[in-house]
Amino acid sequence: MTEPSGKTAARRWPVLLLALPAFAVLVALGLWQLDRLAWKRALIAELAERSSEEPLPLPDPVTDPEALEFRPIRVTGRFLHDRELYLGARTHQGASGFEVVTPFLLTDGRTLLINRGWTPPDAKAPEARAKGLVPGEVELVGLARLGGWKGMKWLEPANDPAGNLWIWLDLPAMAAAAKLERPVTELYLAALPGQHPGRYPLGGATRLELRNDHLQYALTWFSLAGILLVITLILIFRRPRSARG
């Protein structure tokens, strides 16, 4: 005994109405991840090119900080070690610690924040890393970085200026907490490794190896779309139990 064609069609339509929109969404998500993959690859190439260029002097004033991000910047001045600021919840090779942000008094009178790098908790106090407290006038090169919270606004954690513990780089607030005169708050510099004596802080806080998992994400969405398609075809074309009997 076979199932009437009308009943078969009636059974297929609800499956199609549910499956087709879900299939379209999964495919669209996969295509979106492919677009993100192309964007991320282009961004990585751009950052690598920027970071390998010749160092620039810090403009006065800084009118286009976005164009300078990840560019090497050469500055001359002296560190204000007595006004250090600390970024918390930073890790290095799996160990928890802090990043030391030191104000830098430029020879033109402006002040600039420099992320000198990571230090473990037992070397957070300046006296515990005396060799790294570079005295006098120095010249250094750092990568220009933009401050600000990079995540969703509603997830933004609160900094603790009173306790000198910062989760993200709020450059105007940090300059105010350090009582800096003529601060540059459009950007800060991330120190490169090996420019100063002492074991800590470890320069090189900025990593150019950006995470790029978009291909895996795209394959996941396309795989789910394929699985849904197979299940839908099975549900549509399987023989009803009465017909099999």
Secondary structure, DSSP 4 states (H G I P E B T S, - for coil): -PPPHHHHHHHHHHHHHHHHHHHHHHHHHHHHHHHHHHHHHHHHHHHHHHHTSPPEEPPSS---HHHHTT-EEEEEEEE-GGG-EEEEEEEETTEEEEEEEEEEEETTS-EEEEEEEEE-GGG-SGGGGGGGS--S-EEEEEEEE--S--S-GGGPPPPBTTTTBBSS--HHHHHHHTT-SSEEEEEEEEEPTTSSSSS-SBS----------HHHHHHHHHHHHHHHHHHHHHHHHSPPHHHH-
